Amino acid sequence: MRRPVAFFQHLRARLFGRLLPPAPPRQPFARWEDLRLLKSLGRIDYDEHGAMRLRYTAIDPADKVVRCTCGRLDCWSRELLPLREHMAGLCRAIVVCGREGVFPDQEEFWPGVAEALQLAASIEDVFADPSFVDDSETSMWCRPAYERDNEDREAASKYAGALITFNFVWNAYERAIELSARDAWHKDKIPARGRKIFSRQLGLSEEISSLRGCYAVARKFCVTRTSLHDALVKAESVYAMNLAEKAAELVRIFRNYIVHGEDASPLDGAGHACARIYAVVRLILILIQLLLLSRADRRVAVYSSANVDEEEQTPIPAGVFLTNLHRRKDIWGATESASAIVRD
């Protein structure tokens, strides 16, 4: 009697002849070079029960910023969504509002905004290895050097993840400014046009109550261990700005700080670097919400998802929807009555 494997190999040869190429020889164990293709292998750890887990991912710091640590039930930060969910929700909201005609004078989905937010929200992990440039092979013979290389990989991966997220969100913000400003102030640079939008619409600063707290946190992180303090103080003394203008100016100054290479090496103090980047990202997301509100017909009814059956959702005014995107849904409050809804 043939063994089962040999039998099927014989049957395969009889049925298909030379139509199929021969199977490669099987290796009993994976080679170390093959295992290194599994990038997460170096991050595997074990919990107290012996179960495997990842020690970290590159985007872990995103949810440690602007989160409640005081324990108070009335803390304003407790209402915030995790940052990645905020980005995804804002992206979906643009699609939903575009489909329902919330922006009657704009192209359907605010092109360039939703796509950049989708890419920012899509990041699950990043791998960076600063030791790639080191040809001394010290870590192969020295345990402290090996451990330092691992620390540097974690710091660089987290910083790279934060910076990539920031760049995509900044692209969405600049495109949102262009669509909001249209032909106004066309000689100014795009971030300056954003500040002028907020200066002309004074009420926008009060539309989202979390703006004040997010601005305070971002400013605190930006003036800690950076050279940004003097630039922020100078801007605040030159312009008489409302809160949304201050936020727009802060993110503009921070973007220039990053682009011009002024940020220190993330390998020393990467936690602070990631904290200020993600705090500014949260602030930019809220500014995009305000730009959406500035162009929206707030009475139009929308559903929270374009992919869920409408029978399973409750329509809400676009103004309520866009005002609450950064908050947990269980605490959304209807600030407009159902009678304000406009349906086709």
N, C-alpha and C positions, 0 to 999 in steps of 0.2 A: 504494500500500500504506500502510495506516495504521500509525503508530508504535505499539508495544506498549501504552504507557500510554494513548494515545488510544483504542485498540481496546477495552481493558478498561473504560474510562469509558463508551464507547458501549454496550458489552454490559451493563454495570450499569444504565444508564438504560433500555435496552430491556426487561430482565428485571424490574426492580423499580419502575420508574416513579417515582412520588412516595412510595413506602413508606419509602425511606431519605433522610435529610437530606443535602444536598450537603456534600461534604468541605470543611473550611476551607482557605483558601489556604496553601500551604506557604511557609515562610520559609527562605531558603537558609542562614542562620546564626542561632544562638541569640542573643538579646539579652542584654546584661549583666545586666539585671534578672532574666532567666530563670536565668542561670548562678548568681546569688546564692542561688537556691533550693537549690542543691547545697551544703549547709552545710560539707562537708569541703573545698570548693575552696580556702579560705584556708589549709588545713593541708598542701597538696600541696607536696612537695619532691622533689629528685632525688638519687639515690645517686651513688657515684663512677663507676658505669657508665652513668649517664644515664637509669636507669629511674625512673619515678614512684613515690613512696611518701608515706605520711602522716608528717608530722613528729612527731605525737603524737596520742594519744586521751586523753580525760579520765580514764580509769581506769588509765593506765599506772603511776602510783605504787603501785597496790595490790600489785603483785608485787615491788616493790623493798624492801618492809618485811619484816623477819624472814626474810631470805634470806642464805645463806652468802656472806661476802666474805673469810673468812680463808683459804680454800683447803684447809683440813684435811678429810680424808676422813671423819673421825669427828665432825665438827661436827653438833650436834643439829639445826640448822636445815635441813640438807640433806635431811632426810626429809619436810619439809613440802610439801604440795600448794600450787600457786598459790591465792591467796585465793578467786578466783571459782570454781575447781573445788571448793574446800572447802565453799563455800556450796551449790553445786549438789549435791554428794555428801550433805551433811547433809539437804537437802530430800528427795532420793530415798530416803534411809535411813528417814525418818519414814514415807513412804508404804509402803515394803517392810515395815517392822516393824509398822505398823498392820494391814496385810493379813494378816500371819502371826500376829497375836494376841500380839505381844511385850508389849503393855501391856494386860493383861487387864481392868484396872479403869478404863480410859480409853476415851474415844471413839476411833474408828478411826484417824484420821490426825492427831491433835493439832491440831485446827482453829485457825487463826490463826498457827500456827508455820510450817508448810510453805509456806503462801501468802506470808507475808512474806519468807521466805528465797528463794522463787522470784523475787519481784520484785527483791530485792537482787542475785541472780545474773544477772538478765536485763539489767542495765544494760550497754550496749556503748559508749556515748559520751554526752557532755553538751556543750551549747554555751551559753556565757555571754559576754556582751559588756558590760562595765562602761561602755564609751564611749557606750552608748545614752543615758545621762543628760547627756552633754556636748553642749551646743549651740553650742560655740565654733567648730567646724569646723577646729580647729587642725591636726589630723592630715592635712587635705587640702593644707596648704601647708608643713608642717614635717616633714621626714623623721624626726628624733628622736621627735617626738610620735607619728607613725605607728607607728614601731617599738615605742614604749612601749605603745601601744594593743594591739598584737599580743601583747606580753608579758603584759599584763593579761588579755587574753582567755584565754590559756593557763592562767595562774594561777587565774583565776576558774572556768574550766571544770573544772579538776582538783579544786579545792576543793569545788565544787558536787557533782561526782560522788562524792567521798569522803563528803560530808555526807548525801547521799541514801542511799547504801549504809548508812551508820551508822544512819540513822533506821529503815530497814526491818529491819535486824538487831536493833536495840533493841526494836522491836515484837515480833519473834519471841521474844526473850529474856523480855520481860515476860509474854507469853502462856504461855511454857513454865513460868515460875515459878508462875503461877496454876494451871496444870494439875498441877504437882508438889505444891504446898503444899495444894491443895484448900481445906479450911475452916480450916486451921491459921493462927494469927496474923492473922486476918481484919481486925483493927483497924489493923495496920501497913501502911505503904505497900509497894507491890509489890517494889521493889528490896531493901528491908529484909527482906522475907519470903524473898527469895532467899538473902541472907546467912545467915539462920537455918536454912534447909534444909542448907546446907553445914556449919554449926556442929553440927548434930545427926548428920550422917553423916561422921564423921571420916575414914573410909577413902577417900572420894571424891577427896580431894586427891592420892592416890597412884595413882589409876586411869589417868591420862594423864600420862606422863612429860614431855611437851612443855609442860605447864602451867607448870612452873617457869621455863623459858626465855622463854616468851611473856609471862609476868607481868613478868619482869625487863626485857624490851625495852619493853613498854608503859609501865611505870613510869618508865623512863629518858626516854622521849620526852615523857611527861606533865609531868615536872618541869623540862624544858628550855624556856625562853622562855615560860613560863606562870606563872600565880599558883596553881598546883595544889599546889606543894610543901608549904606549911603545912597545907593540908587533909588531905593524905595522911599526913603525919607525925602530926598530931593523931589521926586515926582509928586509926592503927597503935598509938599509945600508950594510947588509951582501951580498945580491945578486945584481948583475947588471942586472936588469930585464927590458924587454920590457913591453908594456902596458898590453898585455894579461897575461903575467906572474904575473904582479902586481895584476891583478884582480883575478887570480887563487889563489895567496897567501892570498889575503884579505878574500876570501870566505872560505879558509881552516882555517884561524885563527878564523874567526867568528863562523864557525861550532864547533870548539873546545870550544870556549867561551860558546856557548849554551849548548853543551853536558855535559860539566863539571860543569854546574850549576852556572855559574858566573853572569848570567843576574839577575838584581834586580827584586823585586816583581813588576809585571805589574799593580798592583792596585794603585800605585803611579807613574804617568807619563807613562801610557800605550800608549799614543799617540807617544811618542818618541820610545818606544820599538817596536811598530808595524811599524813605519816608517823605522827603520834600518833593520828590518827583510824583509820587502817587497822590500826595495832598494837592498838588497843582493840577493833576489829571482830574481829580474830583471837582475842583473848582471850574475847570474848563467845561466839563460835562454840564454843570449847572448853567454856565453862560450860554451854551448851545441851546439848552431848554428855553432860556429867556429870549434868545433870538428867534426860536420857533414861535414862541408866544407873541412876539412882536409882529409876526406876519399872519398869524392864524385867525380864522373865523371861529371864535371860541364857542359859538352856540351850536356848531355842527356836531351831531352825535357820531361817536366812534366806538369801535369795539377794541378791546385791549390786544387782540391777536387777529392777524389776517388768516391764520391757518386753523382756527378752531371754529366749529359751526356756530353761526350767529345765535341759534336757538339755545346754546349753552352759555351765552354771555349776556350781560346787561349793558346796553348802550349808555354812555356817559358823555357829557359835553366835552369837547376837545380842550377847553380851558382847564377843566378839572384834571383831565388826563395828563396834559403836558406839565401841569404844576406839580403833580405828585409822582412823577416817574422815578424819582430817586428814593422814594419811601416804600416801606412794606405795605402791601395791599390791604392788610387787615386794619390799617389805621388811616386809610384814605377817607377823607371827609368831603362830602358834596358841598362845595362852596357856591354852587349855582343850582337853582331848582330845576326839577325835571321839565317844567314848563318852558325853560329857556332853550330846550333842545330843538334844533331845526332839522327836519327830515325832508328828503326829496319826495 
